[in-house]
Structures are given as C-alpha cells and as structure tokens.
Amino acid sequence: MQTTAQVRAVKLPAYVLVTPVRNEEGTIPITIESVISQTILPKEWIIVSDGSTDRTDEIVRRHSAQHAFIRLMRLEGSHTPNFASVVHAIEAGCGALLSADYEYIGLLDADVRFAGDYYQQLIGKFSDSPKLGLAGGWVKDLVKGKLQGGRLNPKEVAGATQFFHRSCFESLGGLIAIPEGGWDAITCVRARMHGYETRTFPDVIMEHLKPRNSIYGSSIRRKWQMGARDYALGSHPMFETLKCLGRIAEQPLFLGALARLAGYVRRSLQGRQVLLPPELVRFIRDEQMARVVALGGMISSRVRSSRGAQENNS
C-alpha cells in the first residue's frame, strides 16, 4: 500500500476546489482539516466568504498563511442569503482561479468532513470511466452522532461534493442560479445533456455535519419550498405526484410529502414561470418519464411473478 508521501510524489492529475461559505466558523475548520489531509492536495482552493460576520474569514486566513494553495476571497455587499447567492459565490470563485493546468474542479461545501483519500478515490473513478464528467461521494447527514444516508439516486450528485472533469464543467458555460434552489440537480442534467455520465459513488462517503438548509425554515417549510423548486425546474406533474407519494413515510410523516406536493401545486396554480430553457425542461421530463415507465415495468413484472407463484402453489 502506498504511503501519503509516495502518492504525492507520483505525477497525478491536478484539481482545484471552490467553496462558497457564509458564517461557518463552527464547521469550516473541520472541512479545512479534511482537505489539507488529502493524499492528493488540490493545486488551488478558493474559499469565497459571502459577507460572513463571524470568525469564518479569520479561520481561513490563518490556514492560508500555512498552506499556500488556500486563498480567501471575500464578497461584500448586503443581500439576503439564498440559493441563488450560493451560485453567484461559486461563479466568483471560479473566476478568481489562477491555475491554468488542472484536469478536475470540485465544488465543496464548508460544513463537511471526509477521509484523507477522498479525492484520490474520486480521481480513480474518473480513470475507470472515460465518459464520467461529474461525480461525488455519498453525502450522509450526521444526526445525533449517527450518519443517515437517505435516498440515493446514483445519477444525481449533491452540490456539497460535485467534482467535475474540467471539460464537462467548461461545457456548461456556467451554473444556473435559481432562487428556489436546485442548481446542483440542474448541473447534473446539463452534464448528461452534453453526453457526460454523472455518478454518486456509495463507497465514497462525505459527512454533512449539520442539518441541510436549516436557515431557510422549518422542516415543513423546507418541504414546501422543495415542491416549489421542483416546479421552477420543470418537473413533470405525474412524476412529481409519484415522487411525493413515495416519500409519505419520510419525516415528518405524511405531512412532509403533502407539503412538497402543495408547494408544487401552488406554484402551478399561480402560473409561475418555469425558469429553465425549453430544451432543458424537455430533457428533464423525458428522463423523469423514462423512470416512471421503468417503475411501471418493474411493478408489472413483480405482479406477474407473484401470480405465477400463486398458481404454482394452488
């Protein structure tokens, strides 16, 4: 087995990281420790502080003085933090990169923890899959000391961990800022539109250290907002209904699924505009309906198998 020094001595593909952050003094030291402990260090890491008012900037500056690849970029100006502001911070960080010779670019949250070989593992996944354009580890929430993984869709990569082949990232021509959120889901769809594969690897784990998007309201409010987001992102009505039905057993029991569907229906009745280009919406809905057809086929197959077993036993 190679030591850390041996791995770093080998000529490996270079990567850069961009992290948007706002008031994360409690978790960013853990994220920084995770990065500086990597067997393959990033060539450059831009941490974009979006008007932080706590000790976040101080913590980043202290570490940047010890590690030349870490650089703080501060955004000034008063605004209400929202999902679109995250995208604007990421874009600002990408625009500030000084490195030219890198092969991968990662978008990393400031409230996560991961193993020392995390990026080495991801780079290995790209080496094994030439068509892979966007990948990430399985982001699990740390709740009361225990990791909770939730649902895993292997084709979707959480925004906390998105890691791109440079050609895939540049093919996007920038991220799409949606006030309702969902920029990470749209990024995955757009990568697939451009012919790249997207993949979350369940054997590569990233720990999320606090409840996601808690600043945006209660659990019920967040579920309602997710339904409104799904409408803004062009989700097909049939797919959205089935998705909500499939989440009835999730917490908060029944009410969460109902709130999500209510958010979608409310936006629909209001005649709110779908914010994505028509060709992107068509691609999204085609993928969704393909999943509905596949689910119907699987259920039909199970029903036939069950009937066959009953007939054999009669």
C-alpha positions as CSV (number, residue, x, y, z in Angstrom):
1,M,0.0,0.0,0.0
2,Q,1.4,3.4,-0.9
3,T,2.1,6.0,1.8
4,T,0.9,9.5,1.6
5,A,4.3,10.7,0.6
6,Q,4.6,8.1,-2.2
7,V,1.2,9.1,-3.6
8,R,2.1,12.8,-3.6
9,A,5.4,12.0,-5.3
10,V,3.6,10.4,-8.3
11,K,2.6,12.7,-11.1
12,L,-1.2,12.7,-10.8
13,P,-3.9,14.8,-12.5
14,A,-4.3,18.2,-10.7
15,Y,-7.5,19.5,-9.3
16,V,-8.8,22.8,-7.9
17,L,-11.6,23.5,-5.4
18,V,-14.1,26.3,-4.9
19,T,-16.1,26.7,-1.6
20,P,-18.9,29.2,-1.0
21,V,-19.2,30.0,2.7
22,R,-21.2,32.3,4.9
23,N,-20.8,32.2,8.7
24,E,-19.5,28.6,9.1
25,E,-17.0,29.2,11.9
26,G,-18.2,26.0,13.7
27,T,-17.6,23.6,10.8
28,I,-15.1,25.1,8.4
29,P,-12.0,24.2,10.5
30,I,-13.2,20.5,10.1
31,T,-13.6,20.9,6.3
32,I,-10.2,22.6,6.1
33,E,-8.6,19.7,8.0
34,S,-10.2,17.2,5.7
35,V,-8.7,19.0,2.6
36,I,-5.2,19.5,4.0
37,S,-5.1,15.8,5.0
38,Q,-5.7,14.6,1.4
39,T,-3.3,12.2,-0.1
40,I,-3.6,14.3,-3.2
41,L,-3.7,18.0,-2.4
42,P,-5.5,20.5,-4.6
43,K,-3.5,22.8,-6.8
44,E,-5.6,25.7,-5.6
45,W,-8.6,26.2,-3.2
46,I,-10.6,29.4,-3.4
47,I,-12.9,29.9,-0.3
48,V,-15.4,32.5,-1.1
49,S,-16.8,34.2,2.0
50,D,-20.1,35.8,1.1
51,G,-20.3,38.5,3.7
52,S,-19.5,36.4,6.7
53,T,-19.9,38.2,10.0
54,D,-18.5,35.5,12.3
55,R,-14.9,34.2,12.6
56,T,-15.0,32.3,9.3
57,D,-12.6,34.7,7.5
58,E,-10.2,34.7,10.4
59,I,-10.0,30.9,10.4
60,V,-9.5,30.8,6.6
61,R,-6.7,33.4,6.7
62,R,-4.9,31.5,9.5
63,H,-4.9,28.4,7.4
64,S,-4.0,30.1,4.2
65,A,-0.9,31.5,5.9
66,Q,0.2,27.9,6.5
67,H,-0.9,26.4,3.2
68,A,-0.2,28.3,0.0
69,F,-2.9,26.6,-2.0
70,I,-5.7,28.1,0.2
71,R,-6.9,31.5,-0.7
72,L,-9.7,33.6,0.8
73,M,-12.0,35.7,-1.5
74,R,-14.5,38.0,0.3
75,L,-17.7,39.2,-1.3
76,E,-19.0,42.5,0.1
77,G,-22.5,44.0,-0.2
78,S,-25.6,43.3,1.7
79,H,-28.1,40.8,0.5
80,T,-30.3,38.1,1.9
81,P,-28.6,34.7,1.6
82,N,-30.5,32.4,-0.7
83,F,-29.9,29.5,-3.1
84,A,-29.0,31.9,-6.0
85,S,-26.4,33.6,-3.9
86,V,-24.6,30.3,-3.5
87,V,-24.2,30.0,-7.3
88,H,-23.0,33.6,-7.5
89,A,-20.3,32.9,-4.9
90,I,-19.2,29.8,-6.8
91,E,-19.0,31.7,-10.0
92,A,-16.9,34.4,-8.4
93,G,-14.6,31.8,-7.0
94,C,-14.2,30.0,-10.4
95,G,-13.4,33.4,-12.0
96,A,-10.7,34.0,-9.4
97,L,-8.8,30.8,-10.1
98,L,-5.2,31.5,-11.0
99,S,-4.2,27.9,-12.0
100,A,-4.4,27.0,-15.7
101,D,-3.1,23.4,-15.8
102,Y,-5.7,21.3,-13.9
103,E,-7.9,18.4,-15.0
104,Y,-10.6,18.5,-12.4
105,I,-12.6,21.1,-10.5
106,G,-14.5,20.5,-7.3
107,L,-17.3,22.4,-5.6
108,L,-17.1,21.8,-1.9
109,D,-19.4,22.9,1.0
110,A,-17.8,24.3,4.2
111,D,-19.7,22.0,6.6
112,V,-18.5,18.6,5.6
113,R,-15.9,16.0,6.6
114,F,-14.3,13.2,4.6
115,A,-11.5,10.7,4.6
116,G,-7.9,11.5,3.6
117,D,-8.1,9.6,0.3
118,Y,-11.4,11.1,-0.7
119,Y,-10.2,12.9,-3.8
120,Q,-7.8,10.2,-4.7
121,Q,-10.7,7.8,-4.8
122,L,-12.8,10.1,-7.0
123,I,-9.9,10.7,-9.4
124,G,-9.6,6.9,-9.7
125,K,-13.3,6.7,-10.6
126,F,-12.7,9.0,-13.5
127,S,-9.8,7.0,-14.6
128,D,-12.0,3.9,-14.7
129,S,-14.9,5.6,-16.6
130,P,-13.8,7.7,-19.6
131,K,-17.3,9.1,-20.1
132,L,-17.6,10.2,-16.5
133,G,-18.0,14.0,-16.3
134,L,-19.4,14.7,-12.9
135,A,-19.0,12.6,-9.8
136,G,-19.2,12.8,-6.0
137,G,-19.3,10.7,-2.8
138,W,-22.5,9.8,-1.0
139,V,-23.3,12.7,1.3
140,K,-24.7,11.5,4.6
141,D,-26.1,13.7,7.3
142,L,-24.6,13.5,10.8
143,V,-27.6,13.4,13.1
144,K,-27.1,12.9,16.9
145,G,-23.8,11.2,16.2
146,K,-25.1,8.8,13.6
147,L,-24.8,9.0,9.8
148,Q,-28.1,9.0,7.8
149,G,-27.8,8.4,4.1
150,G,-31.4,9.0,2.9
151,R,-32.4,8.1,-0.6
152,L,-29.6,7.5,-3.1
153,N,-30.1,8.2,-6.8
154,P,-26.7,7.2,-8.4
155,K,-27.1,9.6,-11.3
156,E,-27.6,12.7,-9.0
157,V,-24.6,14.3,-7.3
158,A,-25.2,16.6,-4.3
159,G,-23.9,20.2,-4.6
160,A,-21.8,19.7,-1.5
161,T,-19.5,17.3,-3.3
162,Q,-19.7,17.9,-7.1
163,F,-16.4,17.0,-8.7
164,F,-16.1,17.7,-12.5
165,H,-13.8,16.7,-15.2
166,R,-12.7,20.1,-16.5
167,S,-14.1,19.5,-20.0
168,C,-17.5,18.7,-18.5
169,F,-17.5,21.8,-16.3
170,E,-16.5,24.1,-19.1
171,S,-19.1,22.7,-21.4
172,L,-21.8,24.0,-19.1
173,G,-20.8,27.6,-19.7
174,G,-21.5,28.5,-16.1
175,L,-24.0,27.4,-13.5
176,I,-27.7,28.4,-13.5
177,A,-28.8,30.4,-10.4
178,I,-32.4,29.6,-9.4
179,P,-33.9,31.5,-6.5
180,E,-35.8,28.3,-5.4
181,G,-32.6,26.3,-5.5
182,G,-31.8,23.1,-7.3
183,W,-28.7,24.4,-9.1
184,D,-26.9,21.1,-8.4
185,A,-29.7,18.9,-9.8
186,I,-29.7,21.1,-13.0
187,T,-26.0,20.8,-13.3
188,C,-26.3,17.0,-13.3
189,V,-29.0,17.2,-16.0
190,R,-27.0,19.6,-18.2
191,A,-23.9,17.4,-17.9
192,R,-25.9,14.4,-19.2
193,M,-27.4,16.6,-22.0
194,H,-23.8,17.2,-23.1
195,G,-23.1,13.5,-23.3
196,Y,-21.3,13.0,-19.9
197,E,-22.1,10.5,-17.3
198,T,-22.9,11.6,-13.7
199,R,-22.5,9.4,-10.7
200,T,-22.6,9.3,-6.9
201,F,-20.4,6.6,-5.6
202,P,-21.9,5.0,-2.4
203,D,-18.5,3.6,-1.4
204,V,-17.0,7.1,-1.1
205,I,-18.5,8.8,1.9
206,M,-18.8,12.5,2.8
207,E,-20.2,13.5,6.2
208,H,-22.6,16.5,6.3
209,L,-22.1,18.0,9.8
210,K,-25.4,19.9,10.3
211,P,-29.0,19.9,9.1
212,R,-29.2,21.0,5.4
213,N,-30.6,24.4,4.6
214,S,-31.9,24.9,8.1
215,I,-31.6,28.7,7.8
216,Y,-34.5,28.5,5.2
217,G,-37.2,27.5,7.7
218,S,-38.8,24.6,9.5
219,S,-38.9,21.1,8.1
220,I,-42.4,21.5,6.7
221,R,-41.5,24.9,5.2
222,R,-38.4,23.3,3.6
223,K,-40.6,20.5,2.1
224,W,-43.0,23.1,0.7
225,Q,-40.1,25.0,-0.8
226,M,-38.7,21.9,-2.4
227,G,-42.0,21.4,-4.2
228,A,-41.9,25.0,-5.4
229,R,-38.4,24.3,-6.5
230,D,-39.4,21.2,-8.5
231,Y,-42.0,23.3,-10.3
232,A,-39.4,26.0,-11.2
233,L,-37.1,23.3,-12.5
234,G,-39.8,21.9,-14.8
235,S,-40.7,18.7,-13.1
236,H,-43.4,16.7,-14.8
237,P,-46.7,16.7,-12.9
238,M,-47.1,12.9,-13.0
239,F,-43.5,12.4,-11.9
240,E,-43.8,14.9,-9.0
241,T,-47.0,13.3,-7.8
242,L,-45.4,9.8,-7.8
243,K,-42.3,11.2,-6.1
244,C,-44.3,12.7,-3.3
245,L,-46.3,9.5,-2.8
246,G,-43.1,7.7,-2.5
247,R,-42.0,10.0,0.3
248,I,-45.0,9.6,2.6
249,A,-43.1,7.5,5.1
250,E,-40.3,10.1,5.4
251,Q,-40.2,12.5,8.3
252,P,-42.2,14.5,9.0
253,L,-44.5,11.5,8.4
254,F,-47.1,12.2,5.6
255,L,-47.0,16.0,6.2
256,G,-43.7,16.4,4.5
257,A,-44.8,14.7,1.3
258,L,-48.1,16.7,1.4
259,A,-46.2,20.0,1.9
260,R,-43.9,19.2,-1.0
261,L,-46.8,18.4,-3.3
262,A,-48.7,21.5,-2.1
263,G,-45.7,23.7,-2.9
264,Y,-45.6,22.3,-6.5
265,V,-49.4,22.7,-7.0
266,R,-49.4,26.2,-5.5
267,R,-46.8,27.4,-8.0
268,S,-48.6,25.7,-10.8
269,L,-51.9,27.4,-9.9
270,Q,-50.2,30.7,-9.6
271,G,-48.9,30.3,-13.2
272,R,-45.3,30.9,-12.1
273,Q,-42.8,30.7,-14.9
274,V,-40.5,27.7,-15.3
275,L,-37.1,29.3,-15.2
276,L,-35.2,26.8,-17.4
277,P,-34.8,26.8,-21.2
278,P,-37.5,24.7,-23.0
279,E,-35.0,22.2,-24.4
280,L,-33.6,21.6,-20.9
281,V,-37.2,21.1,-19.5
282,R,-37.9,18.6,-22.2
283,F,-34.8,16.7,-21.4
284,I,-35.7,16.6,-17.7
285,R,-39.2,15.4,-18.3
286,D,-38.0,12.8,-20.8
287,E,-35.7,11.4,-18.1
288,Q,-38.4,11.5,-15.5
289,M,-41.0,9.7,-17.6
290,A,-38.4,7.1,-18.6
291,R,-38.1,6.4,-14.8
292,V,-41.9,6.2,-14.5
293,V,-42.1,3.7,-17.4
294,A,-39.3,1.7,-15.9
295,L,-41.0,1.7,-12.5
296,G,-44.3,0.5,-14.1
297,G,-42.5,-2.3,-15.9
298,M,-40.8,-3.4,-12.6
299,I,-44.1,-3.4,-10.8
300,S,-45.8,-5.3,-13.6
301,S,-43.1,-7.9,-13.6
302,R,-43.4,-8.4,-9.9
303,V,-47.2,-8.8,-10.2
304,R,-46.8,-11.4,-12.9
305,S,-44.2,-13.3,-10.8
306,S,-46.4,-13.2,-7.8
307,R,-49.4,-14.5,-9.7
308,G,-47.2,-17.2,-11.3
309,A,-46.1,-18.3,-7.8
310,Q,-49.6,-18.4,-6.5
311,E,-50.8,-20.5,-9.5
312,N,-47.9,-22.9,-8.9
313,N,-48.8,-23.3,-5.3
314,S,-52.5,-23.8,-6.0
